[in-house]
Amino acid sequence: MEQLGLLDEIMEIAKPISCINLRKHNMSIVGKLDCTFTKDRYGFYSYIVQRTEFCQILISKMRHDRILWGRYVLDVVSGDAGVQVRCANGHIEQASVLVGADGAHSAVRQNLYRTLKEKAFLPKSDMEALKFTQNAIIGLTNPLNASQYQGVNDEFGECNIVIGKDSPYTLWISPTSGDKVNWSVTGPLLTNNAGDENFMVSQFGQEEAERTCLLIKDLKIPFGGTLADLIKNTSRECITKILVEEKFVSFSGQGAEQAIMDAICLTNLFYKLESPYTYNDIRLAFEAYQEERLPATKAAVQSSGQVANMINSQSWSADFKRKLVFNLPSWIQAASVDKTQVRPLLNFLPPIRDRGARSVKSVKLSEDERGFRSTRSLSIRS
């Protein structure tokens, strides 16, 4: 973001986080993870940014003719000459490369899977239904009164995870910029046929979200009172109920973070290509992308899945694990976070300096080690 000249604007909408509190249903604190050490160690605090505001900043910096709205993909046809997309509004788009970045239920992904299956190229693991294990209902409040909701307008926010006692629900609460609070409740899957289709719609309608609010409104919150108070201060269009796969914790941000890492990697590889963009060069670029990104993505999925299981499980062993993890010595916490810290750079923009005591730039490996052995034929811009 700093390379792109967006850092100052993003900091204006970002809320730094001081800690993550794990609480019992009665609001007593089981343990706490300090987040402030990241400033000296990596150069930045941990921040929460509202996705809509973040996207608005990105969109404001783009040429308007680079964004085509209302293009719902119905069909994709690919070949040696590129890819053609037929949209619901009748438009047909032609390009060298199509990247489906609209989630697991992507129409692009659905078309790709159908084509691969017809050619017997689709792995068996990708034919399996998505493993939905949780519902999540997510809300973003209107600006709240700081005298009633202590801490919402403090410089630093505290994230709170509240584990239910005789309840299957886990409550996540965090102040965001603008004196607002982001809240989320995860719980067992309430629908019976969620895993039947690989490309079902993952988002419920407003009526379903409101029915779910009735089930969770009596959950206690760290501000005092119950979740009903936050629901009352949340616009209905800011409440969403979704299906959650077992891969990522809803509040971890790993889904978005890994997608951004993917985009940086692909951009660097595509920048090396020169016209004419041959099928073989594009294929080699995607092979290099898979080699570079797959290990990190697998590690993120595994780690996030373990955290989700630890937090959402209702058992004495889960209670023990939670208490252990949220009371680790600070040096162990820092060492654990070190493993996830990386700051990849866009190769065609001026590099930025590390701000922290510990460098977190991407490790510079040789061509053979980075997975570029399959892209040596790619043209390199001078």
Secondary structure, DSSP 8 states (H G I E B T S, - for coil): -TTTT-HHHHHHHEEEEEEEEEE-TTS-EEEEEE-TTHHHHHSS-EEEE-HHHHHHHHHHTS-GGG---S--EEEEEEETTEEEEEETTS-EEEES-----S-TT-HHHHHHHHHHHHTT-S-HHHHS---EEEEEEEEE-----TTTSTTTTSSSEEEEEEE-SSSS-EEEEEEEGGGEEEEEEEEE---SSTTS-TT---B--HHHHHHHHHHHTT-B-TTSSBHHHHHHTS-GGGEEEEEEESSS-TTT-HHHHHHHHHHHHHHHHHHT--SS--HHHHHHHHHHHHHHHHHHHHHHHHHHHHHHHHHH--SHHHHHHHHHHTT--HHHHHHHHHTT--B---TTS------SSS--B-----HHHHTGGGGTTS----
